[in-house]
């Protein structure tokens, strides 16, 4: 079967520049429907400090069915209760942040095979790109083998640095698959760590797509990471609609994450993201925008765009 046809560069450029675009003919809604969404960053970033039972009930009440579980040392004794509470609520234990042997024991006990998300390495020193790729692979091989043994997909997570660049994530995945038969290794891409990628997002997404395990959304404003707007609810960023159009047109139909990463009441933050998504998605097929949703969690004041540097006098 031939690979899906990618949108033309003219169309994608028009989307990013804000020019009117022809509505998508195919209905993209299932990609952004509740059953395909993953709640992410909802444990240590919750100001209410919910426990496993409260958290599972909250996720179910929101109409979500999947959770990517992040944790801190104080949550280790709760690992099994978290699994059990998700089962009571009919939730999928979709992914687990980093590695912990206690978690792997529980995954085996409860016959779970969640995605394991780890930060992609950023090798330091004066190295060629080939040397960086080899060094990154050497750092990853223990977790590659541990996840292989557990039957868990391994997601390389962009978190800045060399390892956060889409082209490097793809190169590491390709090398691991080619030289170590690690076909369970893929990419977890986070828009809140991708502010510098927005102008090449269509190209980066097309390159990552064969390896993409999950795509985590964020409200994006140009240079937001430099303006105190690194993490915003969906629908509040100036680039949200054009970037969502690129995702819908790309052919990607895998899981979509929404994040509660701001140390607020995580239920309110997730609701703000869901409201924003519900406002954006109809616009993909030509529906009028209607009023922009008002966030429940107050947004910081919008700072001015960084001043452009003047050319040096000659």
C-alpha positions in Angstrom: 0.0 0.0 0.0 1.5 3.4 -0.9 2.1 5.9 1.9 -0.6 8.5 2.4 -0.3 11.5 0.2 1.0 14.5 2.1 -0.6 18.0 1.6 1.2 20.3 -0.8 3.9 22.6 0.6 1.9 25.6 -0.7 -1.2 24.5 1.3 0.9 23.9 4.5 2.7 27.2 4.1 -0.6 29.0 3.7 -1.8 27.4 6.9 1.1 28.6 8.9 1.0 32.1 7.5 -2.7 32.4 8.4 -4.0 32.5 4.9 -7.5 31.1 4.2 -7.4 27.4 3.5 -9.9 25.1 1.9 -11.7 23.1 4.6 -10.7 19.5 4.8 -13.0 17.2 2.8 -12.6 14.3 5.2 -14.1 14.5 8.7 -11.1 14.7 11.1 -13.2 14.6 14.3 -12.4 11.0 15.4 -8.8 11.9 15.7 -9.7 14.5 18.3 -12.7 12.7 19.9 -12.6 11.8 23.6 -11.8 8.1 23.1 -8.6 9.0 21.2 -7.3 11.5 23.9 -4.7 10.8 26.5 -4.6 12.8 29.8 -0.9 13.7 30.5 0.9 15.5 33.4 -2.0 15.0 35.8 -0.3 13.6 38.9 2.5 15.8 40.3 1.2 18.9 38.5 -2.2 18.8 40.3 -2.6 21.5 42.9 -5.5 19.6 44.4 -3.2 16.6 45.1 -5.8 14.0 44.2 -5.1 10.4 45.1 -5.5 7.5 42.7 -9.3 7.0 43.3 -10.1 10.7 43.0 -7.9 11.0 39.9 -9.5 8.0 38.1 -13.0 9.3 38.9 -12.0 12.8 37.6 -10.7 11.4 34.3 -13.8 9.3 33.8 -16.1 12.2 34.5 -14.3 14.2 31.8 -15.2 11.5 29.3 -11.5 10.5 28.8 -10.4 6.8 28.8 -6.6 6.9 28.7 -4.0 8.2 31.1 -0.2 8.6 30.6 1.0 8.4 34.2 3.8 10.7 35.5 5.0 10.4 39.1 7.5 11.4 41.7 9.1 9.4 44.5 6.2 9.9 46.9 3.9 8.2 44.3 5.8 4.9 44.1 3.8 3.3 47.0 0.6 4.2 45.1 1.6 2.5 41.8 -0.6 -0.6 42.3 -3.6 1.4 43.6 -3.4 3.6 40.5 -3.6 0.5 38.3 -6.6 -0.9 40.2 -8.5 2.4 40.3 -8.1 2.8 36.5 -9.5 -0.7 36.1 -12.5 0.2 38.3 -13.2 3.2 36.1 -12.6 1.4 32.8 -9.5 3.5 32.0 -6.5 2.4 30.0 -3.1 2.7 31.7 -1.7 4.0 28.4 1.8 5.2 29.3 4.3 5.4 32.1 6.9 8.1 32.6 10.5 7.0 32.8 11.4 3.6 34.4 11.0 2.0 37.8 11.4 -1.7 38.6 8.4 -1.7 40.9 6.3 -0.6 38.0 7.6 -3.3 35.7 6.8 -5.9 38.4 3.3 -4.6 38.5 2.9 -4.5 34.8 3.8 -8.1 34.7 1.5 -9.0 37.6 -1.5 -7.1 36.0 -0.6 -8.0 32.4 -0.1 -4.4 31.3 2.1 -3.2 28.4 1.9 0.6 28.6 4.1 2.8 26.5 7.3 3.8 28.4 8.2 7.5 27.9 11.8 8.6 28.4 13.6 11.8 27.6 15.7 11.3 24.4 19.4 11.8 25.2 21.3 14.9 24.2 25.0 13.8 24.0 27.4 16.5 24.9 30.9 17.3 23.7 32.5 18.1 20.3 30.9 15.2 18.4 29.9 14.7 14.9 26.2 14.0 14.3 27.0 10.3 13.7 28.9 10.2 17.0 25.9 11.8 18.7 23.5 9.2 17.3 25.8 6.4 18.4 26.2 7.8 21.9 22.5 8.4 22.3 21.9 4.8 21.3 24.5 3.5 23.8 22.7 5.5 26.5 19.3 4.1 25.5 20.2 0.4 25.0 19.5 -0.7 28.7 15.9 0.7 28.5 15.5 -0.5 25.0 16.2 -4.1 26.2 14.1 -3.6 29.4 11.1 -2.5 27.5 11.5 -5.2 24.9 11.5 -7.8 27.7 8.4 -6.3 29.2 6.6 -6.1 25.9 6.2 -2.3 26.2 6.6 0.3 23.4 9.4 2.8 24.2 8.7 6.4 23.4 11.6 8.8 23.0 10.2 12.1 24.4 11.4 15.5 23.1 12.4 17.6 26.1 14.8 20.2 24.5 18.4 19.9 23.6 19.8 17.8 20.8 17.5 15.0 21.6 14.5 17.2 21.4 15.0 18.0 17.7 12.6 16.0 15.4 15.3 15.1 12.9 17.5 13.6 15.7 14.6 11.7 17.2 14.0 10.1 13.8 17.6 9.3 13.2 17.9 7.6 16.6 14.7 5.5 16.0 15.9 4.5 12.5 19.3 3.4 13.8 17.8 1.5 16.7 15.5 -0.3 14.4 18.2 -1.0 11.8 21.0 -2.1 14.1 19.2 -3.5 17.2 15.9 -4.7 15.7 14.2 -2.3 18.1 10.9 -1.9 16.3 9.1 -1.2 19.6 10.9 2.2 19.8 9.1 5.3 18.6 8.6 9.0 19.3 6.4 10.9 21.7 6.2 14.5 20.4 5.2 17.4 22.7 4.2 20.7 21.3 5.0 22.5 24.5 8.7 21.5 23.9 8.5 22.4 20.2 8.1 26.2 20.0 11.1 26.4 17.8 9.7 23.9 15.4 6.4 25.6 14.4 7.7 27.0 11.1 8.8 23.5 10.0 6.1 21.6 11.8 4.6 20.0 8.7 7.9 18.7 7.5 8.9 17.5 11.0 5.5 15.7 11.5 5.8 13.9 8.2 9.3 12.7 9.1 8.2 11.6 12.6 4.9 10.0 11.6 6.2 6.4 10.9 7.6 6.4 14.5 5.0 8.5 16.3 3.4 6.8 19.4 1.6 9.9 20.7 1.3 13.5 19.8 0.7 15.8 22.8 -1.0 19.1 22.0 -0.5 22.6 23.5 -1.8 26.1 22.9 1.0 27.8 20.9 1.9 31.4 20.4 4.9 32.4 18.4 8.0 32.6 20.7 5.7 31.7 23.6 8.5 29.8 25.4 10.4 33.2 25.5 7.3 35.2 26.5 6.0 33.3 29.5 3.5 31.4 27.4 5.2 28.1 27.1 2.1 26.2 28.1 -1.4 27.5 27.2 -4.8 25.8 26.9 -5.8 24.8 23.4 -7.7 27.5 21.6 -5.8 30.3 23.3 -2.7 30.2 21.1 -2.4 32.1 17.8 -1.0 29.0 16.0 -3.4 26.4 17.4 -5.8 26.3 14.4 -3.2 26.2 11.6 -1.1 23.6 13.4 -4.2 21.5 14.1 -5.0 21.7 10.4 -1.6 20.3 9.6 -2.1 17.4 12.0 -5.6 16.6 10.6 -4.3 16.7 7.0 -1.1 14.7 7.7 -2.8 11.3 7.8 -1.7 10.7 11.5 -4.5 8.9 13.3 -2.7 7.8 16.5 -3.3 8.9 20.1 -3.5 12.6 20.9 -2.5 13.9 24.4 -3.8 16.9 26.3 -1.7 18.2 29.2 -2.4 19.5 32.7 1.1 20.8 33.3 0.7 24.1 35.1 0.4 23.2 38.9 -3.3 24.3 38.9 -6.4 22.2 39.6 -5.7 19.7 36.9 -9.4 19.0 36.2 -9.9 22.7 35.3 -6.8 22.7 33.1 -8.0 19.6 31.3 -11.5 21.1 30.9 -9.9 24.2 29.4 -8.1 22.1 26.9 -11.2 20.1 26.0 -13.2 23.3 25.5 -10.5 24.7 23.2 -10.3 21.5 21.2 -14.1 21.4 20.9 -13.9 25.0 19.6 -11.1 24.4 17.1 -12.1 21.0 15.6 -15.4 22.2 13.8 -13.3 25.0 12.2 -11.2 22.3 10.4 -14.2 21.6 8.2 -15.3 25.1 7.7 -17.7 25.8 10.6 -17.7 29.4 11.9 -15.4 30.0 14.9 -18.0 31.3 17.3 -16.9 32.8 20.6 -13.5 31.7 21.9 -13.9 29.7 25.1 -13.0 31.5 28.4 -10.5 29.5 30.4 -11.4 28.5 33.9 -7.8 28.8 35.0 -6.8 32.5 34.6 -4.2 33.1 31.9 -1.1 35.2 32.5 -1.2 38.7 30.8 0.0 38.4 27.2 3.4 39.9 27.0 4.7 41.9 24.0 6.4 40.1 21.2 10.3 40.2 21.5 11.6 43.3 19.8 13.5 42.7 16.6 17.1 43.5 16.7 18.2 46.4 14.6 20.9 45.7 12.0 24.3 46.9 13.1 25.4 50.2 11.5 28.0 49.8 8.8 
